[in-house]
């Protein structure tokens, strides 16, 4: 089953209209309609953070939309960042400042690993493949990191601070 078909089934199971879901994730209704109507829309047109919002609204894991079984992952976002950096260093001339992999510009990701939240699924698939990661497992890890950071933002907006909030502030790697 294609992700767009699965997305529609999950939405209907929750008793939500296309308009309800679109409003809750901040997309125009027509854009959300396309996610369910066309098999490539979900991978190409929404960022991972928008996909994660969609998962929260539908109360599902991203792997359920893509039809993947539940698996534990040893991946971390920091590990993906490190592996991408090493891959770039091994494939790009040392005097070059180019930060692209599989034709994706990764400059922002090299400076801030949370920039992965703005990738789309196609980008994640290509980058994961280039560094030998299973993209679904990498997606789940990025989803968990995103949820942690969203919770930290909510805490900060209420005036609280903690180690999670400090961890999730937009930071530059050493």
KAKAWO-V699199 format. One record per residue. SS is DSSP state (H for helix, E for strand, L for the rest). OMEGA is omega in whole degrees, 0 to 359 (none if undefined). NEAR is the number of other ideal C-beta (glycine too) atoms within 12 Angstrom. Layout:
BEGIN
SS_OMEGA_NEAR, SS_OMEGA_NEAR
END
This chain:
BEGIN
L_180_15, L_180_20, H_180_35, H_178_30, H_178_21, H_178_28, H_180_40, H_179_29, H_181_20, H_179_31, H_181_32, H_178_17, H_179_14, L_179_22, L_182_12, L_174_24, L_175_18, H_180_28, H_179_18, H_182_19, H_180_34, H_181_26, H_184_17, H_180_23, H_175_29, L_177_17, L_171_29, L_181_17, H_180_19, H_178_16, H_178_25, H_178_35, H_179_22, H_179_23, H_180_39, H_186_33, H_187_20, L_188_21, L_184_20, L_185_18, H_184_29, H_181_38, H_189_29, H_193_23, L_179_27, L_176_37, E_177_28, H_179_40, H_175_32, H_176_31, H_180_43, H_175_35, H_178_27, H_178_43, H_179_37, H_179_22, H_181_28, H_180_31, L_179_18, L_171_28, L_181_29, H_181_40, H_179_28, H_178_28, H_184_36, L_174_33, L_181_21, L_178_22, L_177_13, L_178_15, L_173_16, L_181_12, L_174_26, L_181_13, L_170_31, L_176_21, H_177_37, H_178_22, H_177_24, H_179_39, H_180_35, H_182_21, H_176_27, H_178_42, H_179_26, H_179_18, H_178_27, H_181_29, H_181_18, H_184_14, H_183_19, L_178_19, L_187_10, L_180_10, L_181_6, L_175_11, L_181_15, L_178_18, L_178_24, E_181_23, E_181_32, L_180_22, L_175_13, E_177_28, E_184_21, L_182_35, H_181_17, H_180_23, H_180_36, H_179_29, H_183_20, L_185_22, H_179_35, H_173_32, H_176_32, H_179_42, H_182_34, H_173_25, L_168_39, E_184_27, H_179_36, H_178_26, H_180_36, H_179_45, H_182_28, H_181_26, H_179_39, H_179_34, H_182_21, H_181_26, L_175_29, L_179_17, L_168_31, L_188_24, H_179_34, H_179_29, H_177_31, H_178_40, H_180_44, H_180_38, H_179_35, H_178_43, H_180_37, H_178_26, H_179_33, H_179_34, H_178_26, H_181_26, H_177_30, H_178_24, H_179_21, H_177_26, H_179_23, H_179_17, H_179_21, H_181_20, H_177_12, L_177_12, L_181_9, L_174_15, L_175_16, L_181_17, H_178_12, H_179_20, H_177_23, H_179_16, H_187_22, L_174_27, L_182_18, L_186_20, L_178_18, L_178_14, L_180_18, L_none_9
END
